Amino acid sequence: MVSVLRGGVVVVAVAVVGSLTVLPALLAWLGDRVEKGGVPIIKNMPWRAGERTIWSRILTPVLRHPAVSATAAAGVLVVLAIPTLHIHTATPGTETLPQNLSVIKTYNKVQKVFPGGPIPAVVAVSADNVTSPPVRGAIADLRNRAEKSPLFKQPITTTVSPDQTVAEVDIPTVGDGSDSRSNAALTQLRDDLIPATIGQVPAATADVGGFTADSNDFNAALKSHVLLVFGFVLTAAFLLLLVTFRSIVIPIKAIVLNLLSVGAAYGVLVWIFQDGHLQSLLGFHSNGAIVAWMPLFLFVVLFGLSMDYHVFILTRIREAFDRGRSTEDAVTHGIKTTAGVVTSAAAVMIGVFAVFATLSLLIFKQLGVGLAVAVLIDATLIRGVLLPATMKLLGDWNWYLPKWLEWLPRV
C-alpha cells in the first residue's frame, strides 16, 4: 500500500511538471500542425460550448429552480450515503479469492478437516525460560481454558524456540478469521484467558498475532488515525482554495460537496459488497465487510479527483465573474464551457475503473465499483446540479472574503 501511494504521488508530480513544461513547448513547436491527423468527420465539426448541449438543457431548469434542485440532489446523495452508517471493515480472507484455484481448493479441504487450523490465533509467550515450571504451567492452563471455550477449536499446538525464550501457542478459532465470532474469540483470548494465565507469571509476557489479530489491529490503527488524514486533506484543500479564489465560501462549499460525493460512494459500496446486493451481476460472494483500507484510500483518491474538477470549473466561473458577468451568467458560462471536458474525462475514468469490477478478486471489484460510482456521482449530481444550484442561491456571497483576509495574494 505504501508503494502504491508513493507511486501515485510521483505520477501526479511528473504529470504536473510535464503539463507546465513539455506540453506547452510541444504545442508551441507544433503550432497549427497540432490539428493534423484528426478523426474523420469529427475533426470538421465546430467546437461549441453553446446552448445546444445536454448540459445546457440540464442547467436551465437547475438555475431556474435552484432551491428545489439543490434539495433534491442533496436528498439523493444523503439517501445513498445512509448505508455508510453501518459500515464494517475487515482484512479480506481466503473467501474473497477465486474458489476455483487449486490452492484454494486445497485450503478449503484442510479447513474442513481442521476448522480454524490454517488461520489460528498465534500466542507468542516470552520469558527467560519458557520451559520453567511457572511458565509451562501457565501455558498448560491457557490451553485447558481454550479447549473448554466454544470459541476455540482443536488441535492446539505449542512450539518452543531453540533458545527456550519464546513459545508459540497456535489456537484455532471459530469463524472465518474476520467475522464477529473470530473477533469474539480474539477478545476473549486477549482480555480474559491470557491475563488469567500467562499474565499471572511476573517474568512472562504474551502477545497475540495471526490473521484475526492482524485484521483487528489494522482496523484499530486506521480508525485511530483516520481523523488526522481527513483533517490534513480538508485543511490543505481549504487553504489552497481560499488563496486561489480569495473566498471563504468557495472552499467550505467545495469540501461539503466533495464529502457528499464520497459519502454516497461509501454507501453504494456498503450496499453492494457488505450487504450483498448485485452479487450475481458482478460475480462475487459477499464476506459481509469492506476491505479495511478501502474507505481511506477511496477518500484520498476521490477527494483529489473531485477537487480537480471543482478547481477547473470554478476557475472558468471566476474568470467570467471578474470580467463583469453576474454570478448566474458566470456559472452558466463556466459550466457550459467545461462540461464537455469534464464529461469526457469522467467517462474515461469510469470506463477504466469499471475494468476492475470485472476482475475476480473482491478487493479489485470494490476498488473499481467505488471509484466508478464516485466519479459518476461527482460528474453529474455534484457538478451538474448541486454546484450551479448552490452558487445561484448564494449569489455574490460566493465571493465573500472577510476584511481580515484581504492580505491574501491574488493568484
N, C-alpha and C positions, 0 to 999 in steps of 0.2 A: 504494500500500500504506500509506503514512504517513497519507493522508487516511482510509482505512478504519479504521485503528487509532484515530486521533483521534476519528472518528465513534463508534466503539464505546465509547470512554471517556466521551464526552459523553452518549450514550444511557443508559449504566448510571448515571452520576451523576444525570441527570434522573429516572430511574426510582426511585432511592433517595430523592431529595428528595420526589418525588411520593408515594411509599409512606409516608413519615413525616409528611406534612403534608396534602396534598389528599385522599388516600384515607381516613384516619381522620375528617377533617372531613366528607366526604360521607356516610360510614357513620353518623356521629353525627346528621347532619341528616336522613337518610332514616329512621333507626330501623327499625321493623318493616316499613316500606314497601319495604325492600330485597328482601323476599320476593315482592313482587308481580311479575307478568309471567313467572313460571316456566314451564318446559316442561311441557305437559300430561302426566299420568301420572307422569313422573319427579319433579315437584315435590312430589307427595304421598307419595313413598317415603321412609321414615325413613332418616336417615344414621347408619350404624353402622360404626365401625371394629372390628367384632366378630370372632367366631370363624368366621364362615361365608364369609369372603373367600378368594380364591385364595392370597393371601399367607399366610393362616393355615395353609393346607394345605402350603405350601412351608416355612414357618418351623418347623413341628412336627418333621419329620424332620431339618432342619438343626440345630436346637438339641438334638435327641436324640443325634445323631452329629456333633458339631462338627468333630472331627479329620478324619473321612472327608470331610465336606462341604467343609471348607476346602482339603484336599489336592486333591480332585477339581476344584474351581473354579479353584484356582491353577494346576493342571496344564493345564487347558483354555486359560487365558489365556497361559501360557508357550508352549504349542504354537502358538497364534495369533500370538504375537509373534516366533516364530523367523524368519520371512522378513525381519524388520527388520534382521537381521544383514548382509544383502547389499543394503541399500537404496542406490539410485543416484538422485541428484537432478540436474536439468538445467533450464535455461530452455526452455520449450516453443517449438518451431519451427513452421513452416507445416504440418508433417504432422499437427499436432494440431487444425488448423482444418477446418471442413467442406469437403470436397473438391469439392462441387457448386457452390461460389460461383464467379462469373465471374472474379474477381480471382485466385483460387487456381488455376483452370484456366489462366489466362494465365501465372501464375508457374511452374506445372509445365512449360508449353511452353518457356519461357525456360530453365528449369533443365535440361531435356532437351537443348537445343541447346548451352547454355553451362554445363556442370556446375560448380557451386560459384560461378558468377558473381554471382548475386543476393546471396549471403552470403559475400563474400570476407573474408580476413584483411586488415585495413587497417593498414599500417605507416606511421606518421607520423614522418618524418625532419625534425629541426630543426637548423638551423645558421645562421651569419651569412649564408651564401650557399650554398644547396643546389646551385647550378649550377657551383660551383668544381670544378676537376678532381678533387681528392681525394674529395669527397662524391659527385660524379657517377659516379666510378669505383666507389665502394663500392656505390652503388645498382645499377649495372650488374652488379657481381659478385653482389649479393643476388639479382637476377633470374635470372642464369645458374644459380646454385645451386638456386634454387627450381624452375626448369624441368627440372633433372636429377633432382629428387626425385620419387618416386612418390606422395608425399603432397600434391602441389600440381598444379594444372591450369592450362590456358591459357583466356583470354588474361590476361596480367599487364600492368596499365596503370600509368602514372605521371603524376601531375598536380602541377604546381608552382604555388604561390600567387603572386599578382601581385607581392608584395614579395620573392619568391625566398628566403624564410626557412624555408618548410615545403614538403616534397614528400610527397605521398600516393601510396603504392605499394599497389595492390589486387592481392592474390594469392589466386585461388580455391583452396579446399581440397577434399580428398575428404570423403566423408561427408555427413551431413545438417545439420551445424553443431553438433550436440550429442552425437554418438556418440563411440565410442572412437577412430575414425580421425580425426575432426576434432580431437579433443583431442591426439592424437599429432602432428598437423600443427602445432598451436599450440605444443606443447612444443618441437618441432624448430626452429621459427621463432624462438622466444624464447631457447632455450638454446644453439643451435648456429649457425644461419645469421646472425642479427643480430650476435652477438658476433664472428663471424669476418669480418664485412664492415663494417657501419656502426660497430661497436664499435671498429674499428681506427683510426677517424678521431677525433683528440682533440677537435675542436671540434664534433662532431656527436653527436646523441642520437636514439634511435629507440624509439618506443612502439608496441605492437600493440593494435589495437582490433578491432571487428567483432563479429558475433553470437557466435561461439565464445568469443572472449576475454571478452565481457561475461558469458556464462553461466559460464565457468570462474572468473572473478574474483568474481562474485556468490556462487558456491558457496563459494569460499575465505573470503570475508568472513563469510558466515553461519557456517561451521564454526569460525572463529576467535572468534566472539562468542557462539555458542550456549550455551556453558557459563556465561557471565555471565548470560544470560537465565534459564537453568534455575536457576542458583544464587539469583538475585534472587527468582524466583517461589517456589521451595521455601522459602527463608528467610522471606519475608514470610508465607507460609501457616503455617509452623511457629510463628512468633511470635504471629500472630493466634489460632490455635487454642490455643496454650499459655495465653494470657491469658484467652480465652473460657471454656475448660473446666477451667483450673487442673489440667492433667495433662500430663505429658511423654510419656506413652504414646499418647494420642489423636492428637496431631499427627504423630508418627512413623508410626503405623499409617495415618493418612489419606494421608500422602504416598506410602507404599508401595502402597496400594490404588489410588490415582489413577495412579501410574506404571504399574502393571499394566494398567489400563484403557487408557491412552494407548498403551502398547507393543503391546497386542493390536490396537488400531485401526490403528497403523502397519503391523503385519504383514498385516492384511487388505488394506490399501491397496496394499502392495507385491505381494501375491499376485495381486490383481486387475489392477492397472494396469501394474505393472512387468513381472510375469511373463506377463501377457496372458491371464488366465482370464476367463471370462464376457464375452468381447468381443461375441459375437452377442446376448447377453441385454441388455447395457447399451448396445449400439450404438456401439462405439468401436474404434479401431485402436491398439494399444499402441505407444508410442515407446520402450519399454524404460527409462523413467525416471519419477520423481515430480517434479512441479513444485518448483523449488528452494526456494521459500519456504513450501511446504505443511507440512512437518513442524513447523517452528517456530510457524507460525500455528495449526495444529491443537493443538499442545501448550498454548499460552496459552489458547485458547478452551475446550478440553476441560477443562483443569485448573480454570478458573473455573467451568464448569458443574458439574463433579464436586464441587468444594468447596461449591457452593451446596446441592446435595442432601445432602452429608455434614453440613454445619452444621445444616440443617433437621432431619434425622433425629436427630442426636446431641443437639440441644437438647431434644427430647422425651424421649430416653432419660435425659439428665442430670436433667431435671426430675423424672421418675419416681423416679430413684435418690435424689435429695435429699429426696423425700417419704417415704422409708423402704422402698421396694421393693428386692428383691435385684437384682443385676446382670442375672440371667437374666430376671426378670419385667420389669425396666425395658426391656431390649432388646426383648422380645416386645411390650410395650405401645407403645414408641416407634415400632417399625417398622409395627405394625398400624395405628396411628392416623395415620401419614403415608404409608402405601403408596398409598392412593387418590390423594392429591395428587401424589406423585412419579410414579406411573404415568401419570396424566393429562398432567402437564407433559412427561414423556418422550415420550408418544405424539404430542403436538402438535409437539414439536421434531423428532422423527423424520419425521413427515409433511412438515414444512416443508423440512427438509434433503433429503429424498428427491426433492423437486421439482428440485433442482439436478442430480440424477443423470439426469434426463430431458432436460436441455439438450444441445445439440450440441457445445459446446466442451469439450474434455477437461479443462481446468482446473476447470470447474464440476462436472463429473462426479466428479472426485477430491475436491473440496471436499464435495459432497453425500454421497457414499458414506462418506468418512472421518468426518464429523460424525455421520451417522445411525447408523453401526455403533458408534461410540464411546458415544453416548448409550444405545443399546440394551444394550450390554455393561454399562455403568455402572448402569443402572436394574434390571438382572436379576442377573447374576452377582456384581457388586460389592455392591450394596445389599441384594439378597435372600438371598445365600448367604455371601459372604466376610465382610462386616461383622458380621452376627449370630454367625456361627461363631467368628470370632476374638475377639469380645467375650465369648462364652460360655467359650472356652478360657482367656482371661486373667482372667476374674472381676473381683475387686476391684482387681487390678493395673491395670485400665483407668484408674483414677482416681489413679494414683500420682503424687505431686508431691514431689520432693526437699525436704528441710527448708530448704536454702539458697535455695529459690524461694518460700517461704511469704509473702514480702513482696509477691507479685503481687496486684493488686487483684481483688476479687470483682466480676465483671461480671454 
